[in-house]
Amino acid sequence: MKNKNDITILLAEDDDHISRLVEYILMTKGFVVVAVKNGQDAIDMISSRSFSLVILDIMMPVKDGFSVLRFIRESDKYNHLPVLMLTAKGQQKDMASAARFGATKYLTKPFDPDELVDTVNDILG
């Protein structure tokens, strides 16, 4: 794995509390985190700078996480990006949709902070 300070993670999460919590957890582990509050902002950010990982909530305003995931996977330029879905939607149909659209991993809220860090480290290798 690269030096964690060289790893920038995009977090798309509309809940301020969860966003700050995820940012704090990952930043204390040395990751750089850029947070946005909706799917369109996530797409704009992906298009404007480089990320090592994208963490997506499903339920967000403007564009949902599945729309962002489809944008990433249908793009020749960004389809290599690993995507972690981090969402309260824990039903099998949601997990199946995430897998079908190409999510790398899927975690449900509430999440265990150690599991989040382990999952991020696992994805980034």
GURO-372831 format. One record per residue: x, y, z of N, C-alpha, C in turn; residue in one letter. Coordinates in nm, 2 decimals, decimal comma, padded with zeros to 4 digits. Layout:
PT     nX     nY     nZ    caX    caY    caZ     cX     cY     cZ r
PT      X      Y      Z      X      Y      Z      X      Y      Z A
...
! end
This chain:
PT     nX     nY     nZ    caX    caY    caZ     cX     cY     cZ r
PT  00,08 -00,12  00,00  00,00  00,00  00,00  00,09  00,12  00,00 M
PT  00,04  00,23 -00,07  00,11  00,36 -00,07  00,11  00,41  00,07 K
PT  00,20  00,51  00,09  00,19  00,59  00,22  00,05  00,65  00,23 N
PT -00,01  00,63  00,35 -00,15  00,67  00,36 -00,17  00,82  00,34 K
PT -00,07  00,90  00,36 -00,08  01,04  00,33 -00,10  01,07  00,19 N
PT -00,06  00,97  00,10 -00,08  00,99 -00,04 -00,21  00,93 -00,09 D
PT -00,29  00,88  00,00 -00,42  00,82 -00,04 -00,53  00,91  00,00 I
PT -00,60  00,95 -00,11 -00,72  01,04 -00,09 -00,84  00,97 -00,11 T
PT -00,93  00,98 -00,01 -01,06  00,91 -00,02 -01,17  01,01 -00,04 I
PT -01,26  00,98 -00,13 -01,38  01,07 -00,15 -01,49  01,00 -00,07 L
PT -01,55  01,08  00,02 -01,67  01,03  00,10 -01,79  01,11  00,06 L
PT -01,89  01,04  00,01 -02,02  01,10 -00,03 -02,12  01,06  00,07 A
PT -02,16  01,15  00,16 -02,25  01,12  00,27 -02,33  01,25  00,31 E
PT -02,46  01,24  00,31 -02,54  01,36  00,33 -02,56  01,39  00,48 D
PT -02,54  01,29  00,57 -02,57  01,30  00,71 -02,44  01,36  00,77 D
PT -02,45  01,48  00,83 -02,33  01,55  00,88 -02,26  01,47  00,99 D
PT -02,34  01,41  01,08 -02,28  01,34  01,19 -02,20  01,22  01,14 H
PT -02,26  01,14  01,05 -02,19  01,03  01,00 -02,07  01,07  00,92 I
PT -02,08  01,17  00,84 -01,97  01,22  00,76 -01,85  01,26  00,84 S
PT -01,88  01,34  00,95 -01,77  01,38  01,04 -01,71  01,26  01,11 R
PT -01,79  01,16  01,15 -01,74  01,04  01,21 -01,65  00,97  01,12 L
PT -01,69  00,94  01,00 -01,61  00,87  00,90 -01,48  00,94  00,87 V
PT -01,49  01,07  00,85 -01,37  01,16  00,83 -01,27  01,14  00,94 E
PT -01,32  01,16  01,06 -01,24  01,15  01,18 -01,17  01,01  01,19 Y
PT -01,25  00,91  01,18 -01,19  00,77  01,19 -01,08  00,75  01,08 I
PT -01,10  00,79  00,96 -01,00  00,77  00,85 -00,89  00,86  00,86 L
PT -00,91  00,99  00,90 -00,80  01,09  00,91 -00,71  01,05  01,03 M
PT -00,76  00,99  01,14 -00,67  00,95  01,25 -00,59  00,83  01,21 T
PT -00,63  00,76  01,10 -00,55  00,65  01,05 -00,45  00,70  00,94 K
PT -00,45  00,83  00,91 -00,35  00,89  00,82 -00,40  00,91  00,68 G
PT -00,53  00,88  00,65 -00,59  00,90  00,52 -00,63  01,05  00,50 F
PT -00,62  01,09  00,38 -00,68  01,22  00,34 -00,82  01,20  00,29 V
PT -00,92  01,27  00,35 -01,06  01,25  00,32 -01,12  01,38  00,27 V
PT -01,19  01,37  00,15 -01,26  01,48  00,10 -01,41  01,44  00,10 V
PT -01,49  01,52  00,17 -01,63  01,49  00,19 -01,72  01,58  00,11 A
PT -01,82  01,52  00,05 -01,93  01,59 -00,02 -02,07  01,54  00,03 V
PT -02,17  01,61  00,00 -02,30  01,58  00,06 -02,41  01,53 -00,04 K
PT -02,37  01,52 -00,16 -02,47  01,46 -00,26 -02,40  01,39 -00,37 N
PT -02,47  01,31 -00,45 -02,42  01,24 -00,56 -02,36  01,32 -00,67 G
PT -02,43  01,43 -00,70 -02,38  01,51 -00,81 -02,24  01,58 -00,77 Q
PT -02,23  01,62 -00,65 -02,10  01,67 -00,60 -01,99  01,57 -00,61 D
PT -02,03  01,44 -00,58 -01,94  01,33 -00,59 -01,89  01,31 -00,73 A
PT -01,98  01,31 -00,82 -01,94  01,30 -00,97 -01,85  01,41 -01,01 I
PT -01,89  01,54 -00,97 -01,81  01,65 -01,00 -01,67  01,64 -00,94 D
PT -01,66  01,59 -00,82 -01,53  01,58 -00,76 -01,44  01,47 -00,82 M
PT -01,51  01,36 -00,85 -01,43  01,25 -00,92 -01,38  01,30 -01,05 I
PT -01,45  01,38 -01,12 -01,41  01,43 -01,25 -01,30  01,54 -01,24 S
PT -01,28  01,59 -01,12 -01,19  01,70 -01,11 -01,06  01,67 -01,04 S
PT -01,05  01,56 -00,97 -00,93  01,52 -00,90 -00,91  01,37 -00,89 R
PT -00,80  01,33 -00,84 -00,77  01,19 -00,83 -00,80  01,13 -00,69 S
PT -00,86  01,01 -00,68 -00,89  00,95 -00,56 -00,85  00,80 -00,56 F
PT -00,82  00,75 -00,45 -00,78  00,61 -00,44 -00,90  00,52 -00,40 S
PT -01,00  00,58 -00,35 -01,12  00,51 -00,30 -01,24  00,60 -00,30 L
PT -01,36  00,55 -00,33 -01,48  00,63 -00,31 -01,57  00,56 -00,21 V
PT -01,62  00,63 -00,11 -01,71  00,57 -00,01 -01,85  00,64 -00,04 I
PT -01,95  00,56 -00,07 -02,08  00,61 -00,11 -02,19  00,57 -00,02 L
PT -02,27  00,66  00,03 -02,40  00,63  00,09 -02,49  00,61 -00,03 D
PT -02,60  00,53 -00,01 -02,70  00,51 -00,12 -02,80  00,63 -00,12 I
PT -02,86  00,66 -00,01 -02,96  00,76 -00,01 -02,90  00,90  00,01 M
PT -02,89  00,97 -00,10 -02,84  01,11 -00,09 -02,92  01,20 -00,19 M
PT -02,92  01,33 -00,16 -03,00  01,42 -00,25 -02,93  01,43 -00,39 P
PT -03,00  01,49 -00,48 -02,96  01,52 -00,62 -02,94  01,39 -00,70 V
PT -02,83  01,31 -00,67 -02,81  01,18 -00,73 -02,78  01,09 -00,61 K
PT -02,84  00,96 -00,62 -02,81  00,87 -00,51 -02,68  00,79 -00,54 D
PT -02,64  00,71 -00,44 -02,51  00,64 -00,45 -02,51  00,54 -00,57 G
PT -02,62  00,48 -00,60 -02,62  00,39 -00,72 -02,59  00,47 -00,85 F
PT -02,64  00,59 -00,86 -02,62  00,67 -00,98 -02,47  00,70 -00,99 S
PT -02,41  00,73 -00,88 -02,26  00,76 -00,88 -02,18  00,64 -00,91 V
PT -02,22  00,53 -00,85 -02,15  00,40 -00,88 -02,16  00,36 -01,03 L
PT -02,28  00,38 -01,09 -02,30  00,36 -01,23 -02,21  00,45 -01,31 R
PT -02,20  00,58 -01,28 -02,12  00,67 -01,34 -01,97  00,63 -01,34 F
PT -01,93  00,58 -01,23 -01,79  00,53 -01,22 -01,76  00,41 -01,30 I
PT -01,85  00,31 -01,29 -01,83  00,19 -01,36 -01,85  00,20 -01,51 R
PT -01,93  00,29 -01,56 -01,95  00,31 -01,70 -01,85  00,40 -01,77 E
PT -01,76  00,46 -01,69 -01,66  00,55 -01,74 -01,52  00,48 -01,76 S
PT -01,47  00,49 -01,88 -01,34  00,43 -01,91 -01,23  00,50 -01,82 D
PT -01,25  00,62 -01,78 -01,15  00,69 -01,71 -01,15  00,66 -01,56 K
PT -01,27  00,62 -01,50 -01,28  00,61 -01,36 -01,32  00,46 -01,32 Y
PT -01,34  00,37 -01,41 -01,40  00,24 -01,37 -01,30  00,16 -01,29 N
PT -01,18  00,20 -01,28 -01,08  00,13 -01,20 -01,10  00,16 -01,05 H
PT -01,17  00,27 -01,02 -01,18  00,31 -00,88 -01,25  00,21 -00,79 L
PT -01,20  00,18 -00,68 -01,27  00,09 -00,58 -01,38  00,18 -00,52 P
PT -01,49  00,11 -00,49 -01,61  00,18 -00,43 -01,66  00,10 -00,31 V
PT -01,66  00,16 -00,20 -01,72  00,11 -00,08 -01,86  00,17 -00,05 L
PT -01,96  00,09 -00,06 -02,09  00,14 -00,02 -02,11  00,13  00,13 M
PT -02,14  00,25  00,19 -02,16  00,26  00,34 -02,30  00,32  00,36 L
PT -02,39  00,23  00,39 -02,53  00,27  00,39 -02,62  00,20  00,50 T
PT -02,73  00,27  00,53 -02,82  00,21  00,62 -02,91  00,10  00,55 A
PT -02,90  00,10  00,42 -02,99  00,01  00,34 -02,92 -00,13  00,34 K
PT -02,97 -00,21  00,44 -02,90 -00,34  00,45 -02,98 -00,46  00,40 G
PT -03,09 -00,43  00,32 -03,16 -00,54  00,26 -03,09 -00,61  00,15 Q
PT -03,12 -00,74  00,13 -03,05 -00,82  00,03 -03,06 -00,76 -00,11 Q
PT -03,18 -00,70 -00,14 -03,19 -00,64 -00,27 -03,10 -00,52 -00,29 K
PT -03,07 -00,45 -00,19 -02,98 -00,33 -00,20 -02,83 -00,38 -00,22 D
PT -02,80 -00,49 -00,14 -02,66 -00,54 -00,16 -02,65 -00,61 -00,29 M
PT -02,75 -00,67 -00,34 -02,75 -00,73 -00,48 -02,73 -00,62 -00,59 A
PT -02,80 -00,51 -00,57 -02,79 -00,40 -00,67 -02,65 -00,35 -00,66 S
PT -02,59 -00,33 -00,54 -02,46 -00,27 -00,53 -02,36 -00,37 -00,60 A
PT -02,37 -00,50 -00,58 -02,28 -00,59 -00,64 -02,30 -00,59 -00,80 A
PT -02,43 -00,58 -00,84 -02,46 -00,58 -00,99 -02,40 -00,46 -01,05 R
PT -02,40 -00,34 -00,98 -02,35 -00,22 -01,04 -02,19 -00,21 -01,02 F
PT -02,13 -00,30 -00,95 -01,99 -00,31 -00,94 -01,92 -00,25 -00,81 G
PT -02,00 -00,25 -00,70 -01,94 -00,21 -00,58 -01,83 -00,30 -00,53 A
PT -01,72 -00,25 -00,48 -01,61 -00,34 -00,43 -01,65 -00,40 -00,30 T
PT -01,70 -00,33 -00,21 -01,74 -00,38 -00,08 -01,87 -00,31 -00,03 K
PT -01,94 -00,36  00,07 -02,06 -00,31  00,12 -02,06 -00,32  00,27 Y
PT -02,08 -00,21  00,34 -02,09 -00,20  00,48 -02,22 -00,14  00,52 L
PT -02,29 -00,19  00,62 -02,41 -00,12  00,66 -02,39 -00,04  00,79 T
PT -02,47  00,07  00,80 -02,47  00,15  00,92 -02,58  00,09  01,02 K
PT -02,56  00,10  01,14 -02,44  00,15  01,21 -02,32  00,06  01,18 P
PT -02,20  00,11  01,17 -02,08  00,03  01,14 -01,98  00,04  01,26 F
PT -01,90 -00,06  01,26 -01,79 -00,07  01,36 -01,67  00,01  01,31 D
PT -01,62  00,11  01,38 -01,51  00,18  01,33 -01,39  00,10  01,28 P
PT -01,36 -00,01  01,36 -01,25 -00,10  01,33 -01,27 -00,17  01,20 D
PT -01,40 -00,21  01,18 -01,44 -00,28  01,06 -01,43 -00,19  00,94 E
PT -01,46 -00,06  00,95 -01,45  00,04  00,85 -01,30  00,05  00,81 L
PT -01,21  00,07  00,90 -01,07  00,08  00,88 -01,01 -00,04  00,81 V
PT -01,05 -00,16  00,87 -01,01 -00,29  00,81 -01,05 -00,30  00,66 D
PT -01,18 -00,26  00,64 -01,23 -00,28  00,50 -01,16 -00,18  00,41 T
PT -01,13 -00,06  00,45 -01,06  00,04  00,37 -00,92 -00,02  00,34 V
PT -00,85 -00,06  00,44 -00,72 -00,12  00,42 -00,72 -00,24  00,33 N
PT -00,82 -00,32  00,34 -00,83 -00,44  00,26 -00,85 -00,40  00,11 D
PT -00,94 -00,31  00,09 -00,96 -00,26 -00,05 -00,84 -00,20 -00,11 I
PT -00,77 -00,12 -00,03 -00,65 -00,05 -00,08 -00,52 -00,14 -00,09 L
PT -00,54 -00,26 -00,03 -00,43 -00,35 -00,04 -00,31 -00,31  00,04 G
! end
